[in-house]
Amino acid sequence: MTAGPPPPRVWAIVVGAGSGTRFGRPKQFELIGSERVLDRSVRIAREACDGVVVVVPPDLADREGAVAGGATRAASVARGLAEVPHDADVVVVHDAARPLATPDLYARVIAAVVAGADGVVPGVPVADTIKLVDAAGHVVDTPDRASLIAVQTPQAFRGSALRAAHADPSLVDDPSVTDDAAMIERRGGTVVVVAGDPVNRKITHPDDLEWARRQVGAPAHA
């Protein structure tokens, strides 16, 4: 019997390098149950991938045994990407502030890259009506809600496509490019959407952390 192709090598970059300006302190080090937010996100990534690179604020890199982040999210991802083996077929980028991502969600985005996409994002339907406004606050358009999704992480990418995107300074330095999928899109790559998870909520404000703690059965004020 002829052996099939080897399984893809999959690595993850867990980005937790933010200062937590909106939260009021670095949220990635808050407790959710018996784990810190960062540790839970890293644990799930390790369950789903062959290796994980963790990116944290520069002053905490030695303490955490992690990679020092950059001045922007793109710079932090780039520093993590530099530590991913070059023979990784799939690279997953995940925000540490989404500690409720599941191995099944990782599996969905990874499988879609293996099936041929350059990039894959999980998304959930938008419940609210969205308005586009100009600088003066005037409504200029109301997009069809059926065509809109809210994008989450983990996002998965063909390793070579993500490296090429991060080698393009016009993308890395563009403030309108807010995630790695947008970088792939700007280069003409194919980005597809898979079903996200409403529970995979990003911790942005203290109320989000309290909500996440309730999801895992932890005290609201651990």
Phi, psi and omega in degrees: 000134180284130180290142177283176179295150179293153178296150180293148172275126185238125175239153178239147170246117177259115187262114178224049188258004183284160180268352179073042183302311182288330181283327181109349178189169182295102187294336184293346180256005175286155179276140169229105190069228182266002183241156169285156178306313180300314184295322178295316180298319180292320180300314180295319178299321180291329176293329188262343189232166180282334179202158183224135171250130182252133181241127183227172177305143186306321184287351181247002185298316181295316181299321184271352185062041188232180178274140178284129180285171180257191183284339179230168177297318180300319179294323179293317178298318180299320179293322175294318181299327179297339181263356178278134178306140183292342179268011175292125181283322183233134176239126180255133178247125183227138176279125179303334183286005173245075186284354182260011172298147185247160174302326178297322178293318174303315182300322181294314182289324179295316182299324181289328174291316178301328180284351174132351181285151173282327179211153182220134177235141170276141181219153176235149181300149177274124183275331185265155170289135182252136177244137170265132182234157177267185184298336181270000180087011179274137178289128179248344179193155173234098182294153177295119183300331181294340181264003184252144171225155171263124187269142180241180162240159013286141172249138184245148185217150167296128188306315182294325180292319180292320178296318179297320179296317182284350175272356182261104184297334180294336178270316183298324185266004183269113183294343179281350178268103191261351174209172184292329178298321179297326178296317178295319179300315181298333179271005178084012179284163179269118177243127180243162181248135171243166182297126174274197183223119180303334179285342182282062187272141179278135177276110180243319181239162179307325179298327178294323178293318178299319178298315180297321178298321179295327181296329181258009177075024181265156176301145182296330181235075181284000000 
